[in-house]
Amino acid sequence: MKLYDYILSPSCYKVRLMAALTGVKLELRPVDFHPGAEHRGPELLALNPAGSIPILEDGDLLLTESSAILVYLAAQAAPEWLAGSKPEEAARVQQWLSFSGRLTASLGGARLHEMLLRPGDIGALQAQGIAALRELEAGLFEQAQRGKRFLAADRPTVADIACFPYVALAPDGGVSLDPYPTIRLWSRAVRALEGFIEMPGIHRLHELKPEPTVETGDA
Ligand SMILES: N[C@@H](CCC(=O)N[C@@H](CS)C(=O)NCC(=O)O)C(=O)O
C-alpha cells in the first residue's frame, strides 16, 4: 500500500499510526506539502480533486479522506479496531469519526496559521478548537464514568486514532490542553499503546509524572 505522505501532517500521521498499530506495511511517497504545495499540483489533484493528503493506493484502489483510510486498514488487518456489533458502539465510532473533521478544521487550521502563516482568523479558529475540546472532554468524562478509557469502547477504535493527532498538537496552534484532565489521560492511554509511533511534536509515553486526577462524582 502506498501512502502519499507529509511527515508534519497530522492527517497523514493518523494513517501511519493506524498502520503501525495494526501491523500494516506502508510504502511512503513523500509529498512536498510545504513549501512546494505539491498536493495542489496536477499529479495529486488527479488523484484527489479535494487537494488534500493523505491519499492511499492499494493496487487499483485509490482512497482519500483519512477516516475512510483508517477504516480500510482496520478492516483489512485488525477488525477489533472497528465498532463491534453493539448499536451504541457503532454509532459512537461514527460520531467521533465525524467529529474529527471539526478538530482538523479548527485546531488544524490554527496550527497551519501559526506554523505556516496561513491566512485566517486565528481567534475564531482557536475558539472553535476550544469548543471542540470541551465536547471531547465531556465525552471522555462520560466514558470514564462508565469505566471506559476510550471514545467508543473500553478498547481503542479508529475513532480514537481519528481524533488523537490534532488534539495532541493543539498547543502548536496556541491552544493549551491544561484545562482538560480527561483528554490528557486519554492521550496518555493512546501514547502507551503497543506499537505506538511518534511524529514530530507527539511523543510516546515515557514520562513518569503522576497521572492527572479526574473527579467522577458520586452519581
Ligand atoms: N478531510 C481530509 C482533510 C485532510 C487534511 O486537512 N489534510 C491536510 C494536510 S494535514 C491538507 O492536505 N490540507 C490541504 C491544504 O491545507 O492545502 C482528511 O481527513 O483526509
Ligand as a Chemical Component Dictionary entry (heavy atoms), coordinates in Angstrom:
data_LIG
# 
_chem_comp.id                   LIG 
_chem_comp.type                 NON-POLYMER 
_chem_comp.pdbx_formal_charge   0 
_chem_comp.three_letter_code    LIG 
# 
loop_
_chem_comp_atom.comp_id 
_chem_comp_atom.atom_id 
_chem_comp_atom.alt_atom_id 
_chem_comp_atom.type_symbol 
_chem_comp_atom.charge 
_chem_comp_atom.model_Cartn_x 
_chem_comp_atom.model_Cartn_y 
_chem_comp_atom.model_Cartn_z 
_chem_comp_atom.pdbx_ordinal 
LIG N1  N1  N 0 -10.763 15.629 5.318 1  
LIG C1  C1  C 0 -9.399  15.363 4.974 2  
LIG C2  C2  C 0 -8.552  16.507 5.458 3  
LIG C3  C3  C 0 -7.080  16.197 5.461 4  
LIG C4  C4  C 0 -6.262  17.469 5.570 5  
LIG O1  O1  O 0 -6.732  18.521 6.015 6  
LIG N2  N2  N 0 -5.031  17.340 5.159 7  
LIG C5  C5  C 0 -4.185  18.492 5.111 8  
LIG C6  C6  C 0 -2.775  18.098 5.472 9  
LIG S1  S1  S 0 -2.708  17.741 7.241 10 
LIG C7  C7  C 0 -4.213  19.029 3.707 11 
LIG O2  O2  O 0 -3.916  18.318 2.772 12 
LIG N3  N3  N 0 -4.618  20.296 3.565 13 
LIG C8  C8  C 0 -4.646  20.949 2.301 14 
LIG C9  C9  C 0 -4.126  22.337 2.434 15 
LIG O3  O3  O 0 -4.067  22.839 3.574 16 
LIG O4  O4  O 0 -3.761  22.924 1.420 17 
LIG C10 C10 C 0 -8.945  14.025 5.577 18 
LIG O5  O5  O 0 -9.339  13.727 6.707 19 
LIG O6  O6  O 0 -8.203  13.294 4.920 20 
# 
loop_
_chem_comp_bond.comp_id 
_chem_comp_bond.atom_id_1 
_chem_comp_bond.atom_id_2 
_chem_comp_bond.value_order 
_chem_comp_bond.pdbx_ordinal 
LIG N1  C1  SING 1  
LIG C1  C2  SING 2  
LIG C1  C10 SING 3  
LIG C2  C3  SING 4  
LIG C3  C4  SING 5  
LIG C4  O1  DOUB 6  
LIG C4  N2  SING 7  
LIG N2  C5  SING 8  
LIG C5  C6  SING 9  
LIG C5  C7  SING 10 
LIG C6  S1  SING 11 
LIG C7  O2  DOUB 12 
LIG C7  N3  SING 13 
LIG N3  C8  SING 14 
LIG C8  C9  SING 15 
LIG C9  O3  DOUB 16 
LIG C9  O4  SING 17 
LIG C10 O5  DOUB 18 
LIG C10 O6  SING 19 
# 
